[in-house]
Structures are given as C-alpha cells and as structure tokens.
Amino acid sequence: MNLSIFEDVLLRALRARVGGDIDWSAGPPWRGQATGLRAQVFVHAVGYTDAGGVTPDGAQTARQPVTLQGGASGFIEQRPGCIDIELSCLCAQHAQAQQLAGLLVPVVLEALETLAPPLLSDPLDATRRLHFADHRAHLHAQRSQRLLHEFVAAAEVVLTLRLEGFLHLLLARAGGLVKHSAYGAPLRLEIQADPAGRDVQAEHVMLHNEGEAAVELGGWTLHDAARRPHVYSFGAACRLAAGATLRVWSGRGKDDAGNVYWGRRAAVWNNTGDVAVLRDPEGAEQARTSWSPPLPEVPAAAPKRRRAR
C-alpha cells in the first residue's frame, strides 16, 4: 500500500507551521557529509501492522459481501491495524534535537488527527480500494542517540507516532471473486484400470501435460474415489515436461522421467469403474477423469418361426 501520502501530508504541515532553517526530507534518515551542521528532519512512514481482525475491544471483524454498480461483486472488510511513522531530528547538539522534537510532536499529531481517510491504493481503480480510516494518533515512543560521521558529531532524536484505526478494504470484479489455484496447468488424466495380466503391476494412470511449460509436481497428489481414498503423493523432484506424459503405476518399480511407482501390493482402480482426481499442493482439484468398463454386447435375438397352419 502507498504510505507515502502520510509523509507528504506531514512535511507540508511541518514546513508551514515550523519552518525555520531546517532540511525536511521524506523517507528513512541518511547520514550526509554535513550531518550535525544544520538541523535535519526525516519523516518516514515505516509500515502497517495488522491486528489479526480483532478490535481493541476484543471483537472479531468479518468480511461482508458487496455488489457494485455495473455488476461487479466481491467483499468489503474493515480490519483493525496501525501505521507507525518515525520522525528523526538530527542536530549538532542533543538539547537542540530535543527542543526540535518538542516543536514537531503537536504539529504532527494535529495533522494526523485532522487528516481525512487517505486512499492508499490506485485512485483510478474503483473496484480495489484501500482507505485507512477511523484513526487516532498518539506518540508511541521516543529515543535518542549520539552520532559521529566523518569526525562530525551530531545528536538524533527519533519520535515514533502511531496511528490506530481500520484499513477499509474493497475488492470486487465482474463475475465475482472466483478462486483460482496458483498451480493452474493444462493437465489431463487417463486411467488404465483393467489391463491384461496382474492388475497391481499393469494398471496405471497416465498424466498428460498439454501445456507449453513444464509442471513441477512436488507436493501434488493423485487419489481415487473411495470412501477412504488411496492417495499417491508426487516426490519433490517430480517434473512433467511440456507435452510429455507421466505414468503412475500402482505396483512396484524404479522411478524415471516417464514413470513413477506407487509401490502397492494391491490394485487401486476398480474394474467396475472408478474416478481419478489430481490435486495441487493447495488441495485444489486440477484434473479429473472417470473410467467404466465397456458394456457387454447383447446377442441379436433369433428370428421367430411362423407356425404352420
């Protein structure tokens, strides 16, 4: 999120209310050659800290569905959190730095308390918005130290101001916020469930990569449709090249680039019909296929003989 708006607002307020022979800068402090010879103030919006959805009163916040004009839908949420802002005052002497800090605190607190909820996201995007609102400001901490840069002595007083409030979040899109897996890949399954010979050694599932990029299968799983599914987990080094096919054999064998072995003693895929499901490391289904045996051929009925009259 764009926290620089706080730095801009505070620098304008400080220049207008304090002024003086001071170098005003946004961002974290830097130690230039002239450190200590002229007063310097750095205004730095350090970061945002989320409160885990729990308000100071102990209430748990929740997302609410929303539909925007034009049909886009999604949710809104007001999450409690805080933003820390540091003011670094660098002067030649410690007493000067302390005095300067005393001048800055009330000006900054007033500027923050009277600041309308700032927009921290793209102002041109009406479907994704971040505002920090319902805030209150206070002086959270103060520390000081002595500095020495290229034999020039200086003193620094660092003020930490904290804004406690709520991050107002709006997320919406046409058709709603449908979840998509980060592992989306054009994979296709095919079951060979009732081959000739012993099922456990000959049955297998073929996994086809129909995309143009390789897929890292480490952490993926393959399972059947049993009430207690039989689950095969792909190894961390398993990789399926673009356009390639990988066979997952139910029995035992030595893995190679085109074959992996489950190592089971009993068959997995039912000869009467079954379903194979492939899931990515997040548990999202990426491919599914079903198999059923061919229907037996029904012999043609013999023609009926006419009775002789």
Stockholm file with secondary structure:
# STOCKHOLM 1.0

chainA/1-309         MNLSIFEDVLLRALRARVGGDIDWSAGPPWRGQATGLRAQVFVHAVGYTDAGGVTPDGAQTARQPVTLQGGASGFIEQRPGCIDIELSCLCAQHAQAQQLAGLLVPVVLEALETLAPPLLSDPLDATRRLHFADHRAHLHAQRSQRLLHEFVAAAEVVLTLRLEGFLHLLLARAGGLVKHSAYGAPLRLEIQADPAGRDVQAEHVMLHNEGEAAVELGGWTLHDAARRPHVYSFGAACRLAAGATLRVWSGRGKDDAGNVYWGRRAAVWNNTGDVAVLRDPEGAEQARTSWSPPLPEVPAAAPKRRRAR
#=GR chainA/1-309 SS CCCHHHHHHHHHHHHHHTCSSCEEEESSCCCCTTBTTBCEEEEEEEEEEECTTBCTTSCBCCCEEEECTTSCEEEEEEEEEEEEEEEEEEESSHHHHHHHHHHHHHHHHHHHHTCCCCBCSCTTCSSEEEEEEEEEEEEEEEEEEEEEETTEEEEEEEEEEEEEEEEEEEEEETTCCCCCCTTCCCEEEEEECSCSSCHHHHCEEEEEECSSSCEECTTCEEECSSSSCCEEECCTTCEECTTCEEEEESSCCCCBTTEEECCCSSCCSCTTCEEEEEECTTSCEEEEEEECCCCCCCCCCCCCCCCCC
#=GC SS_cons         CCCHHHHHHHHHHHHHHTCSSCEEEESSCCCCTTBTTBCEEEEEEEEEEECTTBCTTSCBCCCEEEECTTSCEEEEEEEEEEEEEEEEEEESSHHHHHHHHHHHHHHHHHHHHTCCCCBCSCTTCSSEEEEEEEEEEEEEEEEEEEEEETTEEEEEEEEEEEEEEEEEEEEEETTCCCCCCTTCCCEEEEEECSCSSCHHHHCEEEEEECSSSCEECTTCEEECSSSSCCEEECCTTCEECTTCEEEEESSCCCCBTTEEECCCSSCCSCTTCEEEEEECTTSCEEEEEEECCCCCCCCCCCCCCCCCC
//
